[in-house]
Amino acid sequence: MEGAEGVRTPSELDEWWELGVRFIGPAWAGTRFCGGTRDPGPLTDDGRALLEAMADIGFTLDLSHMDELSARQSLDMYPGPIIASHANAAALLPGYDGNRLLPDEVIRGMITRDGIIGVIPYCRFLDNSWKRVIGAKK
């Protein structure tokens, strides 16, 4: 589940588990749980409560789209498995203006936790100079 806004309260996470959800990413843009893409910020009280309930059940936490601060806080507090299902390294795109990609500190934290990172094969996240040209002749 990307952007956990569908979770009304942590008490309903058992239902989500029974329905087959195993990974939850609290962010897409900023949510009531944490900062996210184009909306920086830390974990909120709701975010900490969500992560605690997720850990009790055994969900995998997905850091994709989380702001650096909330991702670092999650690495410190979440005891369960952690992934970034779709997030490239920020260091590979010098000059990238945004918080969507993973900073080195978050990557190092994921490595120490045996986390898994799935890369995004999207041109703008692989080459900062890439531009889409509509109507160009081949």
Secondary structure in CASP SS format (residue, H / E / C, confidence):
PFRMAT SS
TARGET T0000
AUTHOR 0000-0000-0000
METHOD secondary structure of the structure
MODEL  1
M C 1.00
E E 1.00
G C 1.00
A H 1.00
E H 1.00
G H 1.00
V C 1.00
R C 1.00
T C 1.00
P H 1.00
S H 1.00
E H 1.00
L H 1.00
D H 1.00
E H 1.00
W H 1.00
W H 1.00
E H 1.00
L C 1.00
G C 1.00
V C 1.00
R C 1.00
F E 1.00
I E 1.00
G E 1.00
P C 1.00
A C 1.00
W C 1.00
A C 1.00
G C 1.00
T C 1.00
R C 1.00
F C 1.00
C C 1.00
G C 1.00
G E 1.00
T C 1.00
R C 1.00
D E 1.00
P C 1.00
G C 1.00
P C 1.00
L C 1.00
T C 1.00
D H 1.00
D H 1.00
G H 1.00
R H 1.00
A H 1.00
L H 1.00
L H 1.00
E H 1.00
A H 1.00
M H 1.00
A H 1.00
D H 1.00
I H 1.00
G C 1.00
F C 1.00
T E 1.00
L E 1.00
D E 1.00
L C 1.00
S C 1.00
H C 1.00
M E 1.00
D C 1.00
E H 1.00
L H 1.00
S H 1.00
A H 1.00
R H 1.00
Q H 1.00
S H 1.00
L H 1.00
D H 1.00
M H 1.00
Y C 1.00
P C 1.00
G C 1.00
P C 1.00
I E 1.00
I E 1.00
A E 1.00
S C 1.00
H C 1.00
A C 1.00
N C 1.00
A E 1.00
A H 1.00
A H 1.00
L H 1.00
L C 1.00
P C 1.00
G C 1.00
Y C 1.00
D C 1.00
G C 1.00
N C 1.00
R C 1.00
L C 1.00
L E 1.00
P C 1.00
D H 1.00
E H 1.00
V H 1.00
I H 1.00
R H 1.00
G H 1.00
M H 1.00
I H 1.00
T H 1.00
R C 1.00
D C 1.00
G C 1.00
I E 1.00
I E 1.00
G C 1.00
V C 1.00
I C 1.00
P C 1.00
Y C 1.00
C H 1.00
R H 1.00
F H 1.00
L C 1.00
D C 1.00
N C 1.00
S C 1.00
W C 1.00
K C 1.00
R C 1.00
V C 1.00
I C 1.00
G C 1.00
A C 1.00
K C 1.00
K C 1.00
END
